[in-house]
Amino acid sequence: MKKTKLTALLALALALGVGAQAKVMESSVATVNGQPVLASEYDSYLQGVVEQYKVAAPQFLEQPYAQDVLGREVLKELISKELLYQAADEAKIQVKDSEVDSGINEIKARFIIDEKTGKEDPKGADKRFTEALKNQHMSLKAYKEKIKKDIAVRKLMEQRITSTVKPVEEADVKALYEDVEICMKGNSKKMKALEKKDPARFKEASAIAAKLKQLTAEQVRIGHIYLAVTKDMTPEQVKEKEKLAVKIKGEIDGGKDFSAAVKEYTEDKAALASGGDMILIKGIAPKEIDSKAFSLAVGKVSDPIKTDLGYHIIKIKEKRAERQIGYDDVAKDLAQYEAQKKIQTAMGEYINELYEKADVKVTKTFESDKLLEQAAKEQAKADKKEVKAEEKAAKEEAKADKKAAKEEKKAEDKKEDKK
């Protein structure tokens, strides 16, 4: 009887174990050495990336299977993180509780600004931090464990980088500056030569040159009042916004402080912390704002400016002329860039090493998988057809060569007979 009960209990435990494992597999997008990469973490991470693209590059999201592209990158990132977590654990990297607390406090500091009001509210930081964790369906205990893992990975990478990455040589920095200078000056002949010699280097130098041009271009610091106009608004609602913009300008002309008007009226809540201040680089802002910002004198306030995004009132606070820069001005920044590039390369190589040794199983599927599979089949079919065509051509060529050889021998035999 006891044996029967024990057998039943073992069977029940086994069934529960299989059920629990199945549940983990169902809620995961991949496993790394048996450890699941949870679907909830993947979904949360992907959602954050998509939100960033909505702001920075909304046109990308309109492309076919854009979310698949981002999803694959997110999945790759999460697998890499899990590989590093496991490597740090295997290396027995130690993390103190005080280090975790310091990391948590650093993150909490980001919640000092109340997004609803745009004002500093240190007392409410803990509450907003807790709400953010709740929105991510994560407990404080789980978040602390995540921070602990992240610190361990950072320490692991510091060890790896110290032992493998060589310091940046000044000669490398000067060589990069020379290529960047070619792109900044727009020397088409030298740019074409660089692109032909090293396309990747040309792309890199061009990107740095474009950034430096922005930083050294003519700039203006403005105060900004923004009234949003959206596509779903009726003409009447848009008209009301216009009337409000005219009213605000009238109040400012009547003596109202511009900063007070920003706090009272602007709909750009994120800018409230800076009093609506922002830096405009010539040629970057919408042309309606750009033309006003760089033509008005310091201290002047514009009339309401209409753009596709809504109505804007700007006050010119400071102007800066275009600057010329040389090697000494950017040498330190370029050296840091080169160092960061070395670090990124070393990290990539290390993660690849871990990946090759690991047992990684991806269970996540994407909508575009079938298209890629079909494209691969069509390519394989085309390759097979090409191989057959080449084989046929080779056979025909061999046959022709054989025939030519026979004809040649026949001709030589005739010559011999005549002799």
Contacts in CASP RR format, 6 or more apart in sequence:
PFRMAT RR
TARGET T0000
AUTHOR 0000-0000-0000
METHOD contacts of the structure
MODEL  1
MKKTKLTALLALALALGVGAQAKVMESSVATVNGQPVLASEYDSYLQGVV
EQYKVAAPQFLEQPYAQDVLGREVLKELISKELLYQAADEAKIQVKDSEV
DSGINEIKARFIIDEKTGKEDPKGADKRFTEALKNQHMSLKAYKEKIKKD
IAVRKLMEQRITSTVKPVEEADVKALYEDVEICMKGNSKKMKALEKKDPA
RFKEASAIAAKLKQLTAEQVRIGHIYLAVTKDMTPEQVKEKEKLAVKIKG
EIDGGKDFSAAVKEYTEDKAALASGGDMILIKGIAPKEIDSKAFSLAVGK
VSDPIKTDLGYHIIKIKEKRAERQIGYDDVAKDLAQYEAQKKIQTAMGEY
INELYEKADVKVTKTFESDKLLEQAAKEQAKADKKEVKAEEKAAKEEAKA
DKKAAKEEKKAEDKKEDKK
24 36 0 8 1.000
25 31 0 8 1.000
25 36 0 8 1.000
25 363 0 8 1.000
27 36 0 8 1.000
27 38 0 8 1.000
27 39 0 8 1.000
27 40 0 8 1.000
28 36 0 8 1.000
28 37 0 8 1.000
28 38 0 8 1.000
28 39 0 8 1.000
28 363 0 8 1.000
29 37 0 8 1.000
29 38 0 8 1.000
29 39 0 8 1.000
29 42 0 8 1.000
29 75 0 8 1.000
29 78 0 8 1.000
29 362 0 8 1.000
29 363 0 8 1.000
29 364 0 8 1.000
30 36 0 8 1.000
30 37 0 8 1.000
30 75 0 8 1.000
30 78 0 8 1.000
30 79 0 8 1.000
30 360 0 8 1.000
30 361 0 8 1.000
30 362 0 8 1.000
30 363 0 8 1.000
30 364 0 8 1.000
31 37 0 8 1.000
31 359 0 8 1.000
31 360 0 8 1.000
31 361 0 8 1.000
31 363 0 8 1.000
32 79 0 8 1.000
32 82 0 8 1.000
32 83 0 8 1.000
32 86 0 8 1.000
32 358 0 8 1.000
32 359 0 8 1.000
32 360 0 8 1.000
33 86 0 8 1.000
33 358 0 8 1.000
33 359 0 8 1.000
33 360 0 8 1.000
34 359 0 8 1.000
34 361 0 8 1.000
35 82 0 8 1.000
35 86 0 8 1.000
37 75 0 8 1.000
37 78 0 8 1.000
37 79 0 8 1.000
37 82 0 8 1.000
39 364 0 8 1.000
40 137 0 8 1.000
41 78 0 8 1.000
42 71 0 8 1.000
42 74 0 8 1.000
42 75 0 8 1.000
42 78 0 8 1.000
42 364 0 8 1.000
44 136 0 8 1.000
44 137 0 8 1.000
45 74 0 8 1.000
45 77 0 8 1.000
45 78 0 8 1.000
46 67 0 8 1.000
46 70 0 8 1.000
46 71 0 8 1.000
46 74 0 8 1.000
49 70 0 8 1.000
49 71 0 8 1.000
49 73 0 8 1.000
49 74 0 8 1.000
50 61 0 8 1.000
50 67 0 8 1.000
50 70 0 8 1.000
53 60 0 8 1.000
53 61 0 8 1.000
53 66 0 8 1.000
53 70 0 8 1.000
54 61 0 8 1.000
60 66 0 8 1.000
61 67 0 8 1.000
63 69 0 8 1.000
65 366 0 8 1.000
65 367 0 8 1.000
65 368 0 8 1.000
65 371 0 8 1.000
68 366 0 8 1.000
68 367 0 8 1.000
68 368 0 8 1.000
71 366 0 8 1.000
72 366 0 8 1.000
75 362 0 8 1.000
75 364 0 8 1.000
79 355 0 8 1.000
79 360 0 8 1.000
79 362 0 8 1.000
80 351 0 8 1.000
80 355 0 8 1.000
81 153 0 8 1.000
83 351 0 8 1.000
83 354 0 8 1.000
83 355 0 8 1.000
83 358 0 8 1.000
84 153 0 8 1.000
84 156 0 8 1.000
84 157 0 8 1.000
84 351 0 8 1.000
84 354 0 8 1.000
85 149 0 8 1.000
85 152 0 8 1.000
85 153 0 8 1.000
86 354 0 8 1.000
86 358 0 8 1.000
87 153 0 8 1.000
87 156 0 8 1.000
87 354 0 8 1.000
88 149 0 8 1.000
88 152 0 8 1.000
88 153 0 8 1.000
88 155 0 8 1.000
88 156 0 8 1.000
89 152 0 8 1.000
91 156 0 8 1.000
91 159 0 8 1.000
93 152 0 8 1.000
93 155 0 8 1.000
93 156 0 8 1.000
95 148 0 8 1.000
95 151 0 8 1.000
95 152 0 8 1.000
95 155 0 8 1.000
99 151 0 8 1.000
100 144 0 8 1.000
100 147 0 8 1.000
100 148 0 8 1.000
100 151 0 8 1.000
103 147 0 8 1.000
103 151 0 8 1.000
104 143 0 8 1.000
104 144 0 8 1.000
104 147 0 8 1.000
107 129 0 8 1.000
107 147 0 8 1.000
108 125 0 8 1.000
108 126 0 8 1.000
108 129 0 8 1.000
109 125 0 8 1.000
111 124 0 8 1.000
111 125 0 8 1.000
111 126 0 8 1.000
111 128 0 8 1.000
111 129 0 8 1.000
111 132 0 8 1.000
112 120 0 8 1.000
112 121 0 8 1.000
112 122 0 8 1.000
112 125 0 8 1.000
113 119 0 8 1.000
113 120 0 8 1.000
113 121 0 8 1.000
113 273 0 8 1.000
114 120 0 8 1.000
114 121 0 8 1.000
114 124 0 8 1.000
114 128 0 8 1.000
115 269 0 8 1.000
115 270 0 8 1.000
116 269 0 8 1.000
117 269 0 8 1.000
117 272 0 8 1.000
118 269 0 8 1.000
118 270 0 8 1.000
118 272 0 8 1.000
118 273 0 8 1.000
119 272 0 8 1.000
119 273 0 8 1.000
120 273 0 8 1.000
130 140 0 8 1.000
133 139 0 8 1.000
133 140 0 8 1.000
133 143 0 8 1.000
138 146 0 8 1.000
157 343 0 8 1.000
157 347 0 8 1.000
157 350 0 8 1.000
160 346 0 8 1.000
160 347 0 8 1.000
160 350 0 8 1.000
161 343 0 8 1.000
161 346 0 8 1.000
161 347 0 8 1.000
164 346 0 8 1.000
165 342 0 8 1.000
165 343 0 8 1.000
165 346 0 8 1.000
166 342 0 8 1.000
167 339 0 8 1.000
168 335 0 8 1.000
168 338 0 8 1.000
168 339 0 8 1.000
168 342 0 8 1.000
170 335 0 8 1.000
172 338 0 8 1.000
173 331 0 8 1.000
173 334 0 8 1.000
173 335 0 8 1.000
173 338 0 8 1.000
174 327 0 8 1.000
176 205 0 8 1.000
176 208 0 8 1.000
176 334 0 8 1.000
176 337 0 8 1.000
176 338 0 8 1.000
177 327 0 8 1.000
177 330 0 8 1.000
177 331 0 8 1.000
177 334 0 8 1.000
179 194 0 8 1.000
179 201 0 8 1.000
179 202 0 8 1.000
179 204 0 8 1.000
179 205 0 8 1.000
180 205 0 8 1.000
180 208 0 8 1.000
180 209 0 8 1.000
180 212 0 8 1.000
180 334 0 8 1.000
181 209 0 8 1.000
182 190 0 8 1.000
182 191 0 8 1.000
182 194 0 8 1.000
182 205 0 8 1.000
183 191 0 8 1.000
183 202 0 8 1.000
183 205 0 8 1.000
183 206 0 8 1.000
183 208 0 8 1.000
183 209 0 8 1.000
183 210 0 8 1.000
184 209 0 8 1.000
184 212 0 8 1.000
184 213 0 8 1.000
191 202 0 8 1.000
194 201 0 8 1.000
194 202 0 8 1.000
194 205 0 8 1.000
195 202 0 8 1.000
208 334 0 8 1.000
208 337 0 8 1.000
212 325 0 8 1.000
212 330 0 8 1.000
214 281 0 8 1.000
214 284 0 8 1.000
216 322 0 8 1.000
216 323 0 8 1.000
216 324 0 8 1.000
216 325 0 8 1.000
217 281 0 8 1.000
217 282 0 8 1.000
217 283 0 8 1.000
217 322 0 8 1.000
218 281 0 8 1.000
218 282 0 8 1.000
218 294 0 8 1.000
218 319 0 8 1.000
218 320 0 8 1.000
218 321 0 8 1.000
218 322 0 8 1.000
219 279 0 8 1.000
219 280 0 8 1.000
219 281 0 8 1.000
219 282 0 8 1.000
219 319 0 8 1.000
219 320 0 8 1.000
220 279 0 8 1.000
220 280 0 8 1.000
220 282 0 8 1.000
220 293 0 8 1.000
220 294 0 8 1.000
220 316 0 8 1.000
220 318 0 8 1.000
220 319 0 8 1.000
220 320 0 8 1.000
221 277 0 8 1.000
221 278 0 8 1.000
221 279 0 8 1.000
221 280 0 8 1.000
221 316 0 8 1.000
221 317 0 8 1.000
221 318 0 8 1.000
221 319 0 8 1.000
221 320 0 8 1.000
222 277 0 8 1.000
222 278 0 8 1.000
222 280 0 8 1.000
222 293 0 8 1.000
222 314 0 8 1.000
222 315 0 8 1.000
222 316 0 8 1.000
222 317 0 8 1.000
223 258 0 8 1.000
223 262 0 8 1.000
223 275 0 8 1.000
223 276 0 8 1.000
223 277 0 8 1.000
223 278 0 8 1.000
223 314 0 8 1.000
223 315 0 8 1.000
223 317 0 8 1.000
224 262 0 8 1.000
224 266 0 8 1.000
224 268 0 8 1.000
224 271 0 8 1.000
224 276 0 8 1.000
224 277 0 8 1.000
224 278 0 8 1.000
224 312 0 8 1.000
224 313 0 8 1.000
224 314 0 8 1.000
225 248 0 8 1.000
225 258 0 8 1.000
225 261 0 8 1.000
225 262 0 8 1.000
225 265 0 8 1.000
225 266 0 8 1.000
225 276 0 8 1.000
225 312 0 8 1.000
225 313 0 8 1.000
225 314 0 8 1.000
226 266 0 8 1.000
226 267 0 8 1.000
226 268 0 8 1.000
226 271 0 8 1.000
226 309 0 8 1.000
226 310 0 8 1.000
226 311 0 8 1.000
226 312 0 8 1.000
227 241 0 8 1.000
227 244 0 8 1.000
227 245 0 8 1.000
227 265 0 8 1.000
227 266 0 8 1.000
227 267 0 8 1.000
227 310 0 8 1.000
227 311 0 8 1.000
227 312 0 8 1.000
228 241 0 8 1.000
228 267 0 8 1.000
228 309 0 8 1.000
228 310 0 8 1.000
229 238 0 8 1.000
229 241 0 8 1.000
229 309 0 8 1.000
229 310 0 8 1.000
229 311 0 8 1.000
233 241 0 8 1.000
241 310 0 8 1.000
241 311 0 8 1.000
242 304 0 8 1.000
242 306 0 8 1.000
242 311 0 8 1.000
244 265 0 8 1.000
244 311 0 8 1.000
245 304 0 8 1.000
245 311 0 8 1.000
245 313 0 8 1.000
246 304 0 8 1.000
248 261 0 8 1.000
248 265 0 8 1.000
248 304 0 8 1.000
248 313 0 8 1.000
249 301 0 8 1.000
249 303 0 8 1.000
249 304 0 8 1.000
249 313 0 8 1.000
251 261 0 8 1.000
252 258 0 8 1.000
252 261 0 8 1.000
252 301 0 8 1.000
252 313 0 8 1.000
253 301 0 8 1.000
258 301 0 8 1.000
258 315 0 8 1.000
259 275 0 8 1.000
259 276 0 8 1.000
261 313 0 8 1.000
262 271 0 8 1.000
262 272 0 8 1.000
262 275 0 8 1.000
262 276 0 8 1.000
263 272 0 8 1.000
263 275 0 8 1.000
266 272 0 8 1.000
266 276 0 8 1.000
268 276 0 8 1.000
271 277 0 8 1.000
271 278 0 8 1.000
277 317 0 8 1.000
280 289 0 8 1.000
280 290 0 8 1.000
280 293 0 8 1.000
280 294 0 8 1.000
282 290 0 8 1.000
282 294 0 8 1.000
282 322 0 8 1.000
283 290 0 8 1.000
284 290 0 8 1.000
285 293 0 8 1.000
286 307 0 8 1.000
286 308 0 8 1.000
286 309 0 8 1.000
288 305 0 8 1.000
288 306 0 8 1.000
288 307 0 8 1.000
289 305 0 8 1.000
289 307 0 8 1.000
289 312 0 8 1.000
289 314 0 8 1.000
292 302 0 8 1.000
292 305 0 8 1.000
292 314 0 8 1.000
293 302 0 8 1.000
293 314 0 8 1.000
293 316 0 8 1.000
296 302 0 8 1.000
296 314 0 8 1.000
296 316 0 8 1.000
297 316 0 8 1.000
298 316 0 8 1.000
298 317 0 8 1.000
298 318 0 8 1.000
298 319 0 8 1.000
299 315 0 8 1.000
299 316 0 8 1.000
299 317 0 8 1.000
300 315 0 8 1.000
300 316 0 8 1.000
301 313 0 8 1.000
301 314 0 8 1.000
301 315 0 8 1.000
301 316 0 8 1.000
302 312 0 8 1.000
302 313 0 8 1.000
302 314 0 8 1.000
302 315 0 8 1.000
303 313 0 8 1.000
304 311 0 8 1.000
304 312 0 8 1.000
304 313 0 8 1.000
305 311 0 8 1.000
305 312 0 8 1.000
305 313 0 8 1.000
305 314 0 8 1.000
END
